[in-house]
Amino acid sequence: MCLSITLISVACSQLEKLNTAILDIKQEHVTSLHGQEDEQDHKSVNSILQDKLNACIQHHQEILE
């Protein structure tokens, strides 16, 4: 019983960390859109955001394992 509760607590905390990371990515994306001047900056920012999103997806997959 204690093991189940511990595992559920760990999973919940990991999902909360994942949620926070996704919200940070969203906030960073909105902030970066306001400051972009040219297409090259836009591509660079999108590449960075995509890398962060991929890391979140990988984290989610690790939580499910």
C-alpha positions in Angstrom: 0.0 0.0 0.0 2.8 2.5 0.9 4.6 1.7 -2.3 1.6 2.4 -4.4 1.0 5.7 -2.6 4.7 6.6 -3.1 4.7 5.8 -6.8 1.5 7.8 -7.3 3.0 10.8 -5.5 6.1 10.6 -7.6 4.1 10.4 -10.8 1.9 13.4 -9.8 4.9 15.5 -8.9 6.6 14.6 -12.3 3.4 15.5 -14.1 3.3 18.9 -12.2 6.9 19.6 -13.3 5.9 18.7 -16.9 2.9 21.0 -16.7 5.1 23.9 -15.4 7.6 23.3 -18.2 4.9 23.4 -20.9 3.5 26.6 -19.5 7.0 28.1 -19.5 7.4 27.2 -23.1 4.0 28.8 -23.9 4.9 32.0 -22.1 8.3 32.1 -23.8 6.7 31.7 -27.2 4.2 34.5 -26.6 7.0 36.8 -25.3 9.3 36.0 -28.2 6.6 36.7 -30.8 6.4 40.3 -29.7 10.1 40.9 -30.1 10.8 39.3 -33.5 11.9 41.5 -36.3 12.9 39.2 -39.1 12.2 35.7 -40.3 15.7 34.3 -39.2 14.9 35.2 -35.6 11.5 33.6 -35.9 13.1 30.3 -37.2 15.7 30.4 -34.4 13.2 30.9 -31.7 10.9 28.2 -33.1 13.8 25.8 -33.2 14.6 26.4 -29.6 10.9 26.1 -28.6 10.6 22.8 -30.6 13.7 21.4 -28.7 12.1 22.3 -25.4 8.8 20.8 -26.4 10.6 17.6 -27.5 12.3 17.4 -24.1 8.8 17.7 -22.4 7.5 14.9 -24.6 10.5 12.7 -23.7 9.9 13.6 -20.0 6.2 12.6 -20.3 7.2 9.2 -21.9 9.6 8.6 -19.1 6.9 9.2 -16.6 4.7 6.7 -18.3 7.4 4.0 -18.2 
